[in-house]
């Protein structure tokens, strides 16, 4: 009986041991460019375009690749973008940046033994819109909106995809594209009284990165 129990236990644990043996982690960094789909503000004093300047982006990723087609990753992305207002041919910004933290689930179209693995990704997290400079004085369009030195966290959705290319056993080259979506940061770009802010901020971000697999 004991021998049978031992054999049954080995058979039961074998799949889990195999999955554990194939377990892979990936740690890497990336550099890219973030450009925005901005919002608008409508107020009795006029209308204005409101958004964030398009600037470079850089980040880091930690991926757990447990299954042949599915993996999960924690991603951080920095974007050096200044919030701005634009109306009547004039524009003004305030020095700022953003920090996005997400957890994405990746579906790969090829098994991890393949050299080239395209994938799609979706997830969510949070984005911190940070101000690093003084408020404009005077405010450019006070009857429409104001630019405020206020940091603001917003929920962020992450959608995109990319491709992983294995250069060596432990080295991957990654090409990623993410669309980070948040609600309008109304405390930072604040509509005037009775004004209305409309639009979803979207940071379209292509990235090129290198990862170490272990």
N, C-alpha and C positions, 0 to 999 in steps of 0.2 A: 504493500500500500504506500509506503513511504517513497519508493522509487517512482511509482505512478504519479504521486503528488508532485515530486520534484520535476518530472518530465512535463507535467501539465503546467507547472509554474514557469518553467523555461519557455514553453510555447507561448504562454500568455504574455510574458515580459519581452519576448524577442522583438515584436514590432516597435515597442517603446524604446528599446535599446538601440534599434536601427535608426529610428527617427532622431534619437539623441546624438548618435554618431555623425549623422549628416547635418547636424545643427550648425549654422553659419551665422556669423555676425559681420557687419560691415560698418566701418567708421570712415567718414570722408568729409571733404569740404568742397565748396563750389563758389563760383563767381558768375555774375550775370548782370542783367539790366532790368529794372522795373519801370514799366510805363503804365499810366493810369487811364481808366475811364472815369471821368470826374462827374460831379453833381452840379446842381444849380440852386440858386436862391432867388426867390421871388418876394419882393417887399414893396410897400407903398412908395418907397424912395427909388425904386428901380429894380432891375434884374442883374444878376452877376453869375459868372461861372465860378465854381468853387472846387478846389481839388488839391492835388499834391504833384509837385514837379517830378518829371521823369529823371531818374538818376541811377547810378550803379547799385548793384546788390551783391551781397556775399553771405555765405552761411555755412552750416555744418549739419551733418546727418548721421544718425545711428540707427542701423537697420538690423532687425532680427529676421533671418530667412529660414523659417522652420519647415516650410513645405515646398513642394516642387513648383507650385504656381502662385502661392499666396505668401506675402510677407508683410510686416508692419514696421514703420519707421517713425522715429521722432526727428523732427526737422526744425531748425532755427534759421531764420532769414532776416538779415539786416538790409534796409533800404534807405539811402541818403536822400530823402525827398522833402522839400520844403512846402508846407501848406500855403496856398495862395488864393487871392481873389482877383477876378478880372471883370471889368465892366467898361463899356464905352471906349474901347481901345487902350485903356490904361490897366496896369496890373501891379500888384504888390504881394510879396510873400513874407513869411517869417521862417527863420532857420529852424529846421526840424529833421526828424528821422523817424523810422518805425522799426519795431522789433516784433517779428511774427513767430509764434511757437505753435506747431501743429503735430498731430499724430495722424499719419496717413496709412491706409491699407492699400497695398499694391497687388494687382493681379497681373502675373506675367503670362505671356502667350507662348513661351518656350520653357522647357525644364531647365533647372539651374546648371546642368552639365553643358548646356549649349554656350557657345562663345558669344553670341548676340542674343539678347533677351529684351524685346520691346515689352512695355507694360503701360497700364493705365492706373491712375491713383485717385483716391478721394479720402477726405478726412476733415478734421476740424480742430479748432484750438482758440487762441486769443492773439490779438494784435495790440501792441502798445504804441500809440501815436505820441511821440515825445517832442517837446519844444526845447531847443538848445540856445535860442537867441531871444533878445528883447522884443516886446510888442512894438509894432510900428507907431510912431508918434509924429504927426497925428495919424489916426486911423484913416485909410484911404477912402472907404465907402461906409461911413457910420450909419447912414440912413438905410443901408441894405444889410450889412453884416460887419462883424468885427473879427479880427484875428487875435486870439487870446493865448497867453503863455500858460496853457493848461495841458497837462498830460492826460491822455484818455485811453482807457482800455476798451476794446470792442471784441465781441465774438467774431471769429474768422472761420469761414469755410474755405476748403482747399480742394481744387479740382485740377486734373491735368494728366500727364503721362510722360513717357520718355523711353530711353533705351539704355541698357547696360552692355558694355563691351568688355570682355575679359582680355586684358593685355598680357597678364601673367597669372600664375596660379593664385596669387594673393592680391592682385592689382586690377581694379576695374576703372574704366573710363565711363562716365555717365553724362548723358545729355537729358536734361529735365526741362519741362515747362509746367508752371503752376499759375493758376488763376486764383489769387487770394481775394475773397469778397468780404466786405464788412459794411455795416450800416454807416450812415453819415455821422462823422464825429462833431456833433452840434455844439459841444462845449468849447471845442478848439476853434472851429469856424462857426461862430454864433450868429444866426439870423437876427436882424433887428426886431423890435416889438411888432407883432402881427405878421412878421415875415415867415416864409415857409421854405424849408430845405428839402430838396428832392433828389433822389438818385442813390444808387448803391456804389460805393467806392470799390473798384476792381483794380488790383495790381497784377498786370500780366507780366510774368517773369520767366524768360528763358535763361537757363543756367548750364554751365559746363563744369563738371567736377571730376575729382579722382578719389577713389575709395580704396581702403585696405580691408581685405577679407580675412577673417580668422575664425 
